[in-house]
């Protein structure tokens, strides 16, 4: 008759196998998490910029004044046309017009703007081509604002600005609105 022995412990081989599997999972998830964080940061910045562009369009209507948005590689600035008083002159004068907002973006994903410079919003909330006076304005697609990146693939990474709409999109050679 064989007596069964009580084996409560684990062998060294079992322990090494379990630890190896755990290390592989942690390393794999860490790389996935870093990619997710990078994607999340870009999407967050694009959505913040989208909200600011939507708000400046509404603000132009509410305040009954032209508003302007300028872009550089690392920031964008919103101005209200206040010079000369009381309603401005329809032209951006950075030293005289009121700066409403200035936001810096993440240095690792600079702004690539192909919009009119400055991007103008009328008192009706319409986007205007900056090269034409308000009375001769032509309306249409005034370009895109894109966050450039190298190490992630976000769902939203650009904004299409048109006469009456501002849309989030995904860059695929051009900004495809979603």
C-alpha positions in Angstrom: 0.0 0.0 0.0 1.4 3.3 -1.1 1.1 6.3 1.2 0.5 9.7 -0.4 2.8 12.5 0.7 1.5 15.9 1.4 3.1 18.3 -1.1 2.2 21.8 -0.1 5.0 23.8 -1.8 5.9 24.7 -5.3 9.0 23.6 -7.1 11.7 26.0 -8.3 10.8 25.2 -12.0 7.1 26.1 -11.4 8.1 29.4 -9.7 10.5 30.3 -12.6 7.8 29.6 -15.2 5.2 31.7 -13.3 7.6 34.6 -12.8 8.7 34.5 -16.5 5.1 34.7 -17.7 4.3 37.6 -15.3 7.4 39.5 -16.5 6.4 39.0 -20.2 2.9 40.3 -19.5 4.1 43.3 -17.6 6.6 44.3 -20.3 4.1 43.8 -23.0 1.4 45.9 -21.2 3.9 48.6 -20.4 4.7 49.3 -24.1 1.1 49.2 -24.9 0.3 51.7 -22.1 3.0 54.1 -23.3 1.5 54.1 -26.8 -2.0 54.6 -25.5 -0.8 57.6 -23.4 0.8 59.2 -26.4 -2.3 58.8 -28.4 -4.5 60.1 -25.6 -2.3 63.2 -25.2 -2.6 64.1 -28.9 -6.4 63.4 -29.0 -6.8 65.5 -25.9 -4.9 68.5 -27.4 -6.8 68.3 -30.7 -10.1 68.2 -28.8 -9.1 71.2 -26.7 -8.2 73.1 -29.8 -11.5 72.1 -31.5 -13.4 73.3 -28.4 -11.5 76.6 -28.5 -12.2 77.1 -32.2 -15.9 76.3 -31.7 -16.0 78.7 -28.8 -14.3 81.5 -30.7 -16.9 81.1 -33.5 -19.7 81.4 -30.9 -18.0 84.3 -29.1 -17.7 86.3 -32.4 -21.5 86.0 -32.7 -22.2 86.8 -29.1 -19.9 89.8 -28.9 -20.7 91.0 -32.4 -17.0 91.4 -33.2 -14.6 89.8 -35.6 -12.2 87.3 -33.9 -8.9 86.0 -35.2 -6.9 82.9 -34.6 -3.1 82.7 -35.3 -1.0 79.5 -35.3 2.6 78.9 -34.8 4.4 75.5 -34.4 4.0 75.5 -30.6 0.9 77.7 -29.8 -2.2 79.3 -31.0 -3.6 82.7 -30.0 -7.2 84.0 -30.2 -7.8 87.8 -30.6 -10.9 89.9 -30.4 -11.1 92.8 -32.8 -11.3 95.8 -30.4 -9.1 98.4 -32.2 -10.2 101.0 -33.1 -13.0 101.2 -30.6 -15.9 100.4 -30.4 -16.1 97.5 -32.9 -12.7 97.2 -34.5 -11.7 97.4 -38.2 -11.8 93.8 -39.4 -8.0 93.5 -39.4 -5.8 91.8 -36.8 -3.6 94.2 -34.9 -1.9 92.1 -32.3 -0.6 95.0 -30.3 -4.0 96.8 -30.2 -6.6 94.0 -30.4 -7.6 92.1 -27.2 -5.8 88.8 -26.7 -8.5 86.4 -25.5 -6.5 83.2 -25.2 -3.1 81.8 -25.9 -2.3 78.1 -25.5 1.0 76.3 -25.8 0.9 72.8 -27.2 3.0 69.8 -26.5 6.5 70.3 -28.0 6.6 66.7 -29.2 3.5 67.2 -31.4 3.8 70.6 -33.1 0.9 72.3 -34.9 0.9 72.2 -38.7 -1.7 74.8 -39.8 -2.7 75.2 -43.4 -5.4 77.8 -42.7 -5.7 81.4 -43.7 -3.4 83.4 -41.5 -5.0 84.7 -39.4 -8.1 82.6 -39.4 -11.0 85.1 -39.1 -14.5 84.6 -37.8 -17.1 87.2 -38.6 -19.9 88.6 -36.4 -22.1 85.9 -38.0 -19.7 83.2 -36.9 -18.5 82.5 -40.4 -14.9 81.7 -41.3 -13.4 84.2 -43.7 -10.5 84.0 -46.1 -8.0 86.4 -44.6 -6.9 87.6 -48.0 -10.2 89.2 -48.9 -12.0 92.1 -47.3 -15.2 91.2 -45.5 -17.4 92.7 -48.2 -15.7 90.5 -50.9 -15.4 87.4 -48.9 -15.5 84.0 -50.5 -16.5 81.1 -48.3 -15.3 77.5 -48.4 -12.8 75.2 -46.7 -10.2 77.4 -45.1 -7.8 74.6 -44.4 -6.7 72.3 -41.6 -5.0 72.4 -38.3 -3.0 69.2 -37.6 -1.0 67.9 -34.7 2.0 66.2 -36.1 3.5 63.2 -34.3 5.8 60.3 -34.9 5.1 57.6 -32.4 1.3 57.0 -32.2 -1.9 56.6 -34.2 -4.7 58.7 -32.7 -8.3 58.6 -33.8 -8.4 62.4 -34.1 -5.3 64.4 -35.1 -6.6 67.2 -37.2 -9.4 69.8 -37.5 -11.0 71.0 -40.7 -12.2 74.6 -40.6 -14.8 75.6 -43.2 -17.2 78.5 -43.6 -19.8 77.3 -41.2 -18.3 74.2 -39.5 -15.3 73.0 -37.6 -14.8 69.3 -37.7 -12.5 66.8 -36.0 -10.7 64.4 -38.4 -8.1 61.8 -39.0 -5.1 62.7 -41.2 -4.7 60.4 -44.2 -2.8 62.7 -46.7 -5.5 65.2 -46.0 -7.8 65.7 -43.0 -10.8 63.3 -43.3 -13.6 64.6 -41.1 -15.2 62.1 -38.9 
